[in-house]
Amino acid sequence: MKLRQSYYLEADVTKIARDLIGKALFTNFEGAVCGGIIIETEAYAGIRDKASHAYAGKRTLRTRVMYQSGGVAYVYLCYGIHSLFNIVTGPVEVPDAVLIRGILATHGLESIRQRLADTPFNNGFICGPGRVSKALRINKNHTGTDLAGELIWLEDTGLSIDHHKIMCTPRIGIAYAEEDAQLPYRFIISPQKAEDLMAN
């Protein structure tokens, strides 16, 4: 069942980032439905978070989508190469977002293999936000996409995950954020535990 927009309006972005572990992310481009179980996320707490593109209320052509009501995509290029897929959360004018860093692919595996031909993935695990977007064919042109639509959407898989199995750590690659780089805003479930969940 697709997640409703109301799901994304939660005021605590870290709560959503944790809860997204075990949910499923899908895309449908040219009839190829691809996707999988989310196994790694990072929260970015809008204007109060030095790691956020919207820190201190910054608004640009790129970040204006972050100020929309939760439930749309925020996609940007990293180093001018990698498209990174984020989910805008919270009410309008609160520019929080969750970066999807890893999935366990379950649908469209052949299409995903073709898209990741230069970087094969093992046992369906796709780790790294740039690789997730490449596998699902998400690019910066999809920024602003309604996540309750037919191109990109999320579903409740019904998986029940013990929160004690979800690791909480500082985020990756954000040394520029000074003290905020140490915030425990990254959530991840180990590949072994993810496989155990899928087996049950």
C-alpha positions in Angstrom: 0.0 0.0 0.0 1.4 3.4 -1.0 2.3 5.8 1.8 -0.1 8.7 2.0 1.1 12.3 2.1 0.1 12.5 5.7 2.9 10.1 6.5 5.5 12.6 5.4 4.1 15.4 7.5 5.6 14.1 10.8 7.4 17.0 12.5 10.4 15.0 13.6 12.5 14.2 10.6 14.6 11.7 12.5 11.5 9.7 13.4 10.6 9.4 9.7 14.2 8.5 8.8 14.1 5.7 11.2 10.6 4.5 10.3 11.5 4.4 6.6 13.8 1.5 7.3 11.8 -1.5 6.0 9.5 0.6 3.8 9.8 0.1 0.0 10.9 2.5 -2.7 9.7 2.0 -6.3 10.0 3.7 -9.7 8.3 3.1 -12.9 10.0 4.4 -16.0 9.1 3.1 -19.5 7.1 0.3 -18.0 10.0 -1.1 -15.9 8.9 -1.2 -12.2 12.1 -1.3 -10.1 12.6 -1.0 -6.3 13.3 -2.6 -3.0 13.4 -2.4 0.7 15.0 0.7 2.3 17.9 -0.3 4.5 19.8 3.0 5.1 18.7 6.6 5.5 20.0 9.9 6.7 17.9 12.7 8.3 18.6 16.4 7.5 16.9 18.8 9.9 16.3 21.9 7.8 17.2 25.3 8.9 18.8 24.2 12.2 21.1 21.6 10.7 24.5 22.7 9.3 24.5 19.7 7.0 21.3 20.7 5.4 21.1 22.6 2.1 18.4 24.8 3.8 20.5 25.6 6.9 19.7 29.0 8.4 16.7 29.3 6.0 18.8 29.3 2.8 16.6 29.3 -0.3 17.9 28.8 -3.9 16.4 27.5 -7.1 17.7 24.1 -6.1 16.4 24.1 -2.5 13.0 25.8 -2.9 11.4 22.4 -3.3 12.5 21.6 0.3 10.0 24.2 1.6 7.0 22.4 0.1 4.8 20.2 2.1 6.3 16.8 2.8 5.8 14.0 0.2 7.8 15.3 -2.8 11.3 14.4 -4.1 14.3 16.5 -3.6 17.0 15.4 -6.0 20.3 17.1 -6.5 23.7 16.4 -8.1 26.6 15.6 -5.9 30.0 16.6 -7.4 28.1 17.2 -10.7 27.9 13.5 -11.3 25.7 11.5 -8.8 21.9 12.2 -8.4 20.9 11.9 -4.8 17.3 11.2 -3.9 15.8 12.8 -0.8 12.3 12.8 0.5 11.0 16.2 1.7 9.2 15.8 5.1 7.3 18.0 7.5 4.7 20.7 6.9 5.1 23.5 4.3 7.9 25.9 5.0 9.8 23.4 7.1 12.7 22.2 4.8 13.5 18.8 6.4 14.5 15.9 4.2 15.6 12.3 4.3 18.3 11.0 2.1 17.9 7.4 0.9 21.3 5.8 1.1 20.6 2.1 0.5 18.1 -0.5 -0.6 17.7 -4.3 -0.9 16.4 -4.6 -4.5 13.4 -6.9 -4.8 11.7 -5.8 -8.1 13.1 -5.2 -11.6 16.4 -6.9 -11.0 17.3 -7.3 -14.6 16.7 -3.6 -15.4 18.7 -2.7 -12.3 21.6 -5.0 -13.4 21.7 -3.2 -16.8 21.7 0.2 -15.1 24.5 -0.8 -12.8 26.5 -2.8 -15.3 29.7 -1.0 -14.5 29.2 -1.5 -10.7 27.5 -4.9 -10.1 25.6 -5.4 -6.8 25.7 -8.4 -4.6 22.7 -10.3 -3.4 20.5 -7.3 -4.3 22.1 -4.9 -1.9 22.6 -1.4 -3.4 24.6 0.8 -1.1 25.4 4.4 -1.6 22.8 7.1 -2.5 24.2 7.7 -6.0 24.0 4.0 -6.8 20.4 3.9 -5.5 19.3 6.7 -7.8 21.2 5.1 -10.7 19.6 1.7 -10.1 16.1 3.3 -10.0 16.8 5.7 -12.8 16.1 8.8 -10.6 17.8 12.0 -11.7 17.7 15.7 -10.8 14.8 16.3 -13.3 12.6 14.3 -10.9 13.0 16.9 -8.1 9.5 18.0 -7.0 7.9 14.7 -8.1 4.9 13.8 -6.0 5.8 10.6 -4.1 2.2 9.4 -4.2 2.2 9.4 -8.0 3.0 6.8 -10.7 6.7 7.5 -11.3 8.2 7.4 -7.8 6.4 6.1 -4.7 6.9 4.4 -1.4 5.0 1.6 0.1 4.4 0.1 3.5 5.7 -3.5 3.2 4.2 -4.7 6.4 7.6 -5.7 7.6 7.9 -5.5 11.4 11.4 -4.3 12.4 12.6 -4.3 15.9 14.0 -0.8 16.4 16.9 -2.3 18.4 18.1 -3.9 15.1 18.4 -0.5 13.5 21.8 1.1 14.0 22.0 4.8 14.6 25.2 6.6 13.7 26.6 10.0 12.6 26.1 10.8 8.9 28.7 10.2 6.2 30.8 12.7 4.3 29.6 15.9 6.0 32.7 17.1 7.9 31.8 20.7 6.8 28.8 20.6 9.2 31.2 21.0 12.2 29.5 19.8 15.4 26.4 18.8 13.5 28.4 16.2 11.7 28.3 14.1 14.9 24.5 14.1 15.2 23.1 10.5 15.2 21.0 11.0 12.1 22.0 8.0 10.0 19.8 4.9 10.3 20.9 1.5 8.9 20.0 -2.1 9.2 22.8 -4.6 8.5 22.6 -6.7 5.3 22.4 -9.9 7.3 19.4 -8.6 9.4 17.7 -7.3 6.2 18.1 -10.8 4.7 16.6 -12.3 7.8 13.6 -10.0 7.6 13.0 -11.0 3.9 13.2 -14.7 4.8 10.5 -14.4 7.4 
